[in-house]
Structure formats: structure tokens, C-alpha cells
Amino acid sequence: MLPSGRLSGDLAGLVLPSGRLFADLADLVLPSSCAACGAERVPLRRGTCAACVAALEALRAYSTSPIPPPPGMPACVALSGYGGPMRGMLLAYKERGWHRLAQPLGALLASAVAEMAVRAGGGRHRPLVVIPVPSTASAARERHGDHMARLAAHAVRRLRRAGWEADLSRPLRALPRGDSASLTVAERAAAAESSLRIKGARIRIPRRRPTIGGTLIVVDDIVTTGATLAAVTGRLREADMQVAGAAVLAATRLRKARGAQPGNRPGAVAPEAKVLTPIPRTRGDGQPSAG
């Protein structure tokens, strides 16, 4: 882990200076409300109010993990909880069709990817492969493309501009799956894994590159239970692709359900009583994500 207040040279150029998060979107045309908080009749800086820009630029990647983590859950970093400006940006991008927000969101994702790669022993001059969690065909149709593939492509371009040997690969496809809202964490993980398939064309990693095993980073927009990230990691491992870690834009928080049960002291947490709040719809097919 990097010392507090210091940035590795590998992360230089990815943490944006104040006021520059949307510098590459000078011509962005959005509705008159802030893309992140929805405030109206306020001065906007390329679609987002100054307060939200400042909040987003201040984000730094941190370690996150569901409690308890599902089997096979990779090390993971997130930039934000699922709330505030980040939640607003993701909803505007995914649910309201503001697709050009993929550029600033991709820039933010790039910083999380770089942080995870550095923690895993990678670096700017080592090969890095970014693998997005795939959307189902129905989700891609609804959103006019795979929303995570779009974000990952922008993140890779940002990483390359910062001097990273980064590539995008999409070795997985996602089959349709049913509503997972009523499933347990274990059942969500099983459903997520059964819906994933390795495509015929796999990542070709030359054996002479010993560092590549530490630089496969899976990316998603939101992590909830960790079931999706664990399932993706398992499927890639079956194809001899060793995932070094995962990077996401936001992580939901778990709260503990409390209730009096026989034998429990007042206010005690019942075993296995952890629940999610809220469960975001991240796949875009009208069904809650397995997370």
C-alpha cells in the first residue's frame, strides 16, 4: 500500500489536477441540470456543477470487500461508495443515456485500475490487461452498447496516454439470467457463474511475459455482494487467466439486519443476517445485478 499522502510514479498523470476532470469534454452538450446531483439553474462546468466536479476529483481508490466475501472474490479497490455525485453520474450514464459521460467516468476508472495494478505488483511499464464484466445482450441493446466495455475502453486510452502498456480484452460473454433479488449471496454467485461463458478467442499471453499474471484487472461499475467479480475471476481462471484484482467505480455498503430472536441478547445481530441496501440494477436488463 502506498504511504498516505504520496502517489507512486506509476499513478502520476492519472490523478487529475483540480478543475481538469472534464477537460476532455469541452464540447459536451447535456441538459441544463447537473449530471451528478441534478441541481438546476446553477453554473455548470461541462454538464456538472463545480461542487460535484470537486468531489469527484478528490476521490482516491481504496480497498473494499463485501462482508463476508464470496469464495473466489479477488482483491478489489473502489473510488467511492454508491452515493453522492458518483451515484448520480452512473445513473445519468446508464439509465438516462448520457453516454458521453463515459469519458470522465473512464478517466476515474483508469485511476482505480492503476492503483489495483500497483498494489498487485504491476506498473506503468509492465503489460496490463483490462477485462470488463460483460453485459447481457438485452442490456447492450437497451443501452445502445455494452456500458462497461465503453467505460473500459476509455480507461485504457487514459492509461495509455499516461504511459501504461494497457490493452482491453473481452474474453467473456454473458447469457441471460433471471431475477436474483431473492437469492442468497451463494445463490447469486452460482447464478452469475452459470451465466458467463469464455468466447472462442481467448487472450493470448506469451509465456515469456512473467509479469502478465499480475496485471489482469477485472473492472465493473459497482460491487455489491462480490458475486459477479468472483464468478468472472473463476471463469477466467478456468481459461488459465490469473486475475490480479478488480477495480470498480463504486461499492455499496452493507448494513446488518437486527432483530430479537430466541437466545439472542437485545440488539444482537442474528447470524447470516447481513442484507444489502440498496441493490443497484447494474446489468441494465431490468433485473438486479448479482453484484
C-alpha positions, 0 to 999 in steps of 0.5 A: 500500500502506498504511504498516505499522502504520496502517489507512486510514479506509476499513478502520476498523470492519472490523478487529475489536477483540480478543475481538469476532470472534464477537460476532455469534454469541452464540447459536451452538450447535456441538459441544463441540470447537473449530471451528478446531483441534478441541481438546476439553474446553477453554473455548470462546468461541462454538464456538472456543477463545480461542487460535484466536479470537486468531489469527484476529483478528490476521490482516491481508490481504496480497498473494499470487500463485501462482508463476508466475501464470496469464495473466489472474490479477488482483491478489489479497490473502489473510488467511492461508495454508491452515493453522492455525485458518483451515484448520480453520474452512473445513473445519468450514464446508464439509465438516462443515456448520457453516454458521453459521460463515459469519458470522465467516468473512464478517466476515474476508472483508469485511476482505480485500475492503476492503483489495483495494478500497483498494489498487485505488483504491476506498473506503468511499464509492465503489460496490463490487461483490462477485462470488463464484466460483460453485459447481457445482450438485452442490456447492450441493446437497451443501452445502445452498447455494452456500458462497461466495455465503453467505460473500459475502453476509455480507461485504457486510452487514459492509461495509455496516454499516461504511459501504461502498456494497457490493452482491453480484452473481452474474453467473456460473454454473458447469457441471460439470467433471471431475477436474483433479488431473492437469492442468497449471496451463494445463490447469486454467485452460482447464478452469475457463474452459470451465466458467463461463458469464455468466447472462442478467442481467448487472450493470448499471453506469451509465456515469456511475459512473467509479469502478465499474471499480475496485471489482469484487472477485472473492472465493473461499475459497482460491487455489491455482494462480490458475486459477479467479480468472483464468478468472472475471476473463476471463469477466467481462471478456468481459461488459465487467466490469473486475475490480479484484482478488480477495480470498480467505480463504486461499492455499496455498503452493507448494513446488518439486519437486527432483530430479537430472536430466541437466545439472542441478547437485545440488539444482537445481530442474528447470524447470516443476517447481513442484507444489502441496501440498496441493490443497484440494477447494474446489468441494465436488463431490468433485473438486479445485478448479482453484484 
